[in-house]
C-alpha cells in the first residue's frame, strides 16, 4: 500500500491508499488484488483555514 494524492481540508490531512502495487501493471500481469473499498486515512491537524480562503477566486482578470 502506498499513499498518494494527499490533501488538506476541514482541518485534517486526507490520505488515500493507492494500492498501485496490487494492479496487473505492476505485478507482471497477475490478477488484481486491490482491496475494496479503497482505504482513506484522516489525520486531524491543529490548523484553521486561512482568512484568505473566504475570498472568491472567480473574479475575472482584466487584460492589460
N, C-alpha and C positions, 0 to 999 in steps of 0.2 A: 504494500500500500504506500502511496506517495501523496503528499498534499500538494494541491495545485489551485491556482486562481483564487488566492486568499483576498478577502476584502474586509473593510471596517464599516459597520453600520449599526445603528441603535446601541452604541456604547459597547460593542463587542467585536472581536476578531472572528470571522467566519472562515472555516477551512473545510472544503470538500475533499473527500478521499478519491483520488483519480483512478486507482487500480489499473493503470495502463500496463503494468507488469503482468496482468492476468488476461490480456487480449491476445488473439491469434497473431497479431502483427509482431508481438514481442516474445512469443513462446514457440516460434518455429512452426506456426500453423496448427498447433494443437487447439482443441476446442476451448472456447472462452470459459474461464472460471470466475468471472466477475460476480460478486455477491450483491444481490438486490434486496432491499433498497440500498442505494449507494449511501454511505455514511457522511454526515455533515457534523463537524465539530464546532463548538462555540466557546470562546474564551472571553469572559467579561473583562472589560478594560476600565480603569479608573479615569475615564475621559468624558468630556461633554462635547457636543457639536460646536464647531466654530461659529462665532457670531456672524461670519460671512455666509454661512450655509443658508441663511434665510434670504439672501439676495437672489433675485431672479436672473437666471443665465439665458433667458430667452429674449434679451434685449437686442434688437438689430444693430449691426455695426455699420456706420456710415462710411462710404468710400471717400478717400481724400483726393 
